[in-house]
Amino acid sequence: MNKTLLPLLCFLFSVTIYSQIEKYPVFKACDTVSVTQMQSCFNSEFKNAVITEFKTPKNVLQDNYRGTVNTVFLVTTSGEVKLIYVNSPYKELKTEIERVVLTLPKIEPAKYNNRTVEMQFILPLKIPLEENVIENFSIEENSKVEIVENDVMLLEVHKTKKDSTLVNQKKALFPEHKSELNVPFVHATYNEFDQYLGQGENTHTSMKPYVYSDVMPYLNLDVQKTKLLHERKTWFGRKLWNEHLVNVQGEDFWLTLDLPLDLQLGRDSEGITTFNNTRALQINGGIGGKFNFSTTFYESQGRFSKYFNEYAELLKPDGGNPALIPGRGIAKGYKSDAYDYPVAEAYLSYAPNKHFSFQFGNGKNFIGDGYRSLLLSDVASPLPYFKINTSFWKIKYTNLWMWGQDVRPELTVDGAYKQKFMSLHYLSWNITKRFNLGLYETVIWDDTNGRGFDVNYLNPIIFYTAVEFATGSRAGNVLLGMNLKYKFNAISLYGQLILDEFRGSEITSNSGWWANKFGYQLGAKFFNAFNVDNLYFQAEFNSVRPYTYSHDELNYNFGHNNQPMAHLWGANFREFIGIGRYSFDRWFFDAKAVVGKKGFDFNTTSDSYSYGGDVFRDNDDRASDYGNSIGQGNTANVFIGDLQAGYLINPATNLKLYGRVAYRSFQPTTNTTNVYSSNSTWFSIGLKAELFNWYFDF
């Protein structure tokens, strides 16, 4: 193997905040060099030692894999090289690096105050080896200290047991990584996680958001974020580019405080100047190693593209408020043509051991491996929930109880919105290392006959269909479903099935019976596509029959705050979605196309029937018992194209500067008051801390 083709990386090392390393680790061949040359000599010798032993695994060569394997290792006080972390999509690469490290000779350890100390290094190794460029790196000692202040989580000098004066007082830059807090659910971020979680033999990816403790064993986020840090000398520079605004840590607690922003300015082709002005306060923290908390309050004003504003006003609640911002919450008027919409999210998280975790709060959850979910999505407003995750063997079992509300005038009494309750079971089972099966069951009910929150649905393992039957035929609405995933090396296939109601004989007869209410999803993800690092593609097809998620009892639909809780489009539709993403360093580029067909109601005096697209309509108002098909009613053809590019400013808060252009074509068969032909283009630029998914593709 050609020795000149192995990368050598930039061995970055750090020191404590007190001083700097007096002596670099020394290979035997470097005994006679001067102190100033020890770093380059160490790099050279380490490079040669690794090159001599490293053999690229056969399956990596056969797959024509192209990527970078980041290896973090430690030179101990005894001179041994200890592997800490390998970031690789192939376990064979990790195994080979582990083998190579065992062959390395002992090294004279680094010294501080004439005492031996440990030093950590990072080695980025490109595969195939021919793509590596050998670099001789030389960093002045002052800049080393400055780098360390920003990279303390990744690379640090450890005190020896003998040296009690070398006290490590450095704070973790990202203390949340070692917590039970949720990783903010953003599709672009989670797509990156998927390729690493997919390496695990017993990982579960369908129940979202993940908590940091789920992700860290497979993807060291400290390493990932530290690689992105900028060297900044001033307090303001560090806070803007690298760190949390406030980061307080003690022996048994930590707390971070940030002031996230979402500032947007744009214009659509209808002549509307659009804007969003969100200022937020976010506090995350932990007490001990098992209890964590998070709270985020958003104060926002905005005006959006014409189609979005009209949809928000169509969702408006009873009581005089002019709109309900999709995915966010109830809005009041701001100036003459904009909205003011505050949102609050918070939760407590407790994990007593590796088998159980508990969360109670106000927020969102998502089930599935796709861009959309037919089981439970994050497209509606935040709502109160209590969640229990139980993990054992190859199983992850989730119990989720939620409290929703219906804000329509027909269900509002004395200004109080009608409450509803939802209870959900989801069992994720890794049948093999590659194949995952998820089983889903949920029930929706309300305070009929004053029963309140029915204790029958507190049972974490009972079948809800049996409870529904025992408590009365109209006591609730049960949905059943399934989630599937199969993992290849670079490709994942996934799918979902939702069953609201069906009759086998009617399905086989192909009669279009109205109560055959079901939907399905098929999709695929392609990671590091065509051997290009960080290039990602996704294709997804969704189809939901008319009347799915609806019910003849007005409050038993699968919705909250006038928004569906599964797919954004409700029911009676088909759609195809294509997504492409690419990132390099802090730069990112996203593209998305949505092509679909959906059936709407006419809502005219001559035709006031329900055609099954609005999950909030009473399905007793249906147009027909038989002959129902997807797209029936006022059929609309929809095309949405969305391009976005930007730059990640701060990895600690996911603060991004971006530009976006979106095109939407909406062409119904018949123009009505709320459903009419339109073509719009929406340009916008912004600065936002991306902490949640916000969907504009309807």
FENLINQUI-V529049 format. One record per backbone hydrogen bond with DSSP energy under -1.0 kcal/mol. NH is the residue of the N-H (numbers start at 0). CO is the residue of the C=O. If there is no record, write none. Layout:
nh->(NH;NH)
co->(CO;CO)
This chain:
nh->(4;11;21;22;25;29;30;32;36;37;40;41;42;43;44;45;46;47;48;49;50;51;53;60;61;62;63;64;66;68;69;70;71;72;73;74;75;78;81;83;84;86;93;94;95;96;97;98;99;100;101;102;103;106;107;110;111;114;116;117;118;120;122;124;126;130;131;134;143;144;145;146;147;148;149;150;153;154;157;163;166;168;176;177;178;182;185;189;190;191;192;193;195;196;197;198;199;207;211;213;214;215;217;218;220;223;224;225;226;227;228;237;238;239;240;241;242;245;247;249;253;254;255;256;257;261;262;263;264;265;266;267;268;270;273;274;275;276;277;278;279;280;281;282;283;284;285;286;287;290;291;292;293;294;295;296;297;298;300;301;302;308;309;310;311;312;313;314;315;317;322;323;324;327;328;330;331;333;337;338;339;340;342;344;345;346;347;348;349;350;356;357;358;359;360;361;362;365;366;367;376;382;384;385;386;387;388;389;390;391;394;395;396;397;398;399;400;401;402;403;405;410;411;412;415;417;419;420;421;422;423;424;425;426;427;428;429;430;431;435;436;437;438;439;440;441;442;443;444;449;450;453;456;457;466;467;468;469;470;474;476;478;479;480;481;482;483;484;485;486;487;491;492;493;494;495;496;497;498;499;500;506;507;508;510;513;515;516;516;518;519;520;521;522;523;524;525;526;528;530;531;534;535;536;537;538;539;540;541;542;543;544;546;547;549;555;557;558;559;560;562;564;569;570;572;573;574;575;576;577;578;579;580;581;583;586;587;588;589;590;591;592;593;594;595;596;597;598;599;603;609;616;620;622;626;627;631;633;634;635;636;637;638;639;640;641;642;643;644;645;646;647;648;649;653;654;655;656;657;658;659;660;661;662;663;664;665;666;668;671;677;679;681;682;683;684;685;686;687;688;689;690;697)
co->(1;9;110;110;107;26;27;29;33;34;36;37;38;39;40;41;42;43;44;45;46;47;49;56;57;58;60;59;126;124;86;122;84;120;81;118;79;75;73;71;71;69;89;90;91;92;93;94;95;96;97;99;100;78;25;22;114;111;109;157;74;72;70;68;66;127;128;7;139;140;141;142;143;144;146;146;150;150;117;161;164;166;173;174;175;209;183;185;186;187;188;189;192;192;193;195;196;365;180;210;210;211;214;214;218;219;220;221;222;224;225;233;234;235;236;237;237;256;254;252;285;247;283;245;281;277;686;275;684;273;682;271;680;267;265;302;263;300;261;298;259;296;257;294;255;292;253;290;251;286;348;284;346;282;344;280;342;278;276;338;274;304;305;306;307;308;309;310;312;406;330;311;328;324;324;322;339;337;333;301;331;299;297;295;361;293;359;291;357;289;388;349;386;347;384;345;382;207;375;205;564;362;360;400;358;398;356;396;354;394;391;427;389;425;387;423;385;421;383;419;417;407;408;415;412;405;403;444;401;442;399;440;397;438;395;436;393;428;434;484;428;482;426;480;424;478;422;476;420;446;447;451;453;454;462;463;464;465;466;471;443;441;498;439;496;437;494;435;492;433;490;524;485;522;483;520;481;518;479;516;516;502;503;504;505;624;512;500;514;497;542;495;540;493;538;491;536;489;534;527;528;531;580;525;578;523;576;521;574;519;572;517;611;544;546;552;548;556;562;404;559;557;566;612;543;596;541;594;539;592;537;590;535;588;586;583;645;581;643;579;641;577;639;575;637;573;635;571;633;606;620;613;617;609;510;511;628;599;632;597;666;595;664;593;662;591;660;589;658;587;656;585;654;654;649;649;687;646;685;644;683;642;681;640;679;638;677;636;634;674;665;663;661;266;659;264;657;262;655;260;653;688;695)
